Amino acid sequence: MEKNNEQKHFILVHGACNGAWCWFKLETLLTSAGYKVTSLDLATSGIDPKQVEDLHTIADYFEPLMELMASLPEGEKVILVGHSYNGLSIAVAMEKFPEKVSVAVFISAMMPSPTNSIVDIQGEFERLQAKPSMERKFGSSILPSRDTLAKQYEKSPPEDLTLATKLVRPLGSYGVEDMEKETAVSEEKYGSVTRVFILCDEDGVMKELLLWIIANSPPNEVVEIPGSDHMVMMSKPLELCNSLQKIAFKYS
């Protein structure tokens, strides 16, 4: 079984203001189960040396993921996992490299579609008067306060919240036109990739918006993890690992 697992490669993409560090529990579990795992820092995230003022477009922010996808050996297909805001980054990777993705997993994530752009999602977000995981709306420079982080980590161990307060970094400001252009996806490319959505049962940050996204762009499958907050990789890492293994077995 482990030999077979080694052929399956998970790429884990963190949410806004986070970094590869947020996957430390899940990466350990998946690696111990015999899978290949790559977690990476997007630009200005984690230990990436770039600063917010160094980036000019959201494509600059996504660049580390696109470089990784481009570097994959010919014929290799990965399981692409994106959390929260960075459902956007994996959607762009699916559009650019559909032949390299066996299945894409959106964890409590933004999930654009050919008929629902990030602008449409933002419009619904504003209509619902939802509270994002940040201090400001999409398109602004954002950094969560401790109170906002506490809501994200509501069901997680308190030491994980403390860790997050030390490690989160600001997300840069990107114009609406830039975001709409750079995150546009097509049915031909993006739509050809299998999509699974993992819904966090007790996500107090953006669950209502995510249910709208799912209803308006139904994925191939929706998996719900009971008792999980927005940071499911912290609050329910074993359950998330088990769900991802089932997805890998079924779709890759």
SULBELPE-V739032 format. One line per field, one symbol per residue. ss: DSSP state (H for helix, E for strand, - for the rest). A space follows every 10 residues. Layout:
ss = ???
This chain:
ss = -HHHH---EE EEE------H HHHHHHHHHH HH---EEEEE ---------- -HHH---HHH HHHHHHHHHH H------EEE EEEHHHHHHH HHHHHH-HHH EEEEEEE--- -------HHH HHHHHHHH-- ---------- -E---HHHHH HH-----HHH HHHHHHH--- E----HHHHH HH-------H HH--EEEEEE ------HHHH HHHHHH---- EEEEE----- -HHHH-HHHH HHHHHHHHHH H-
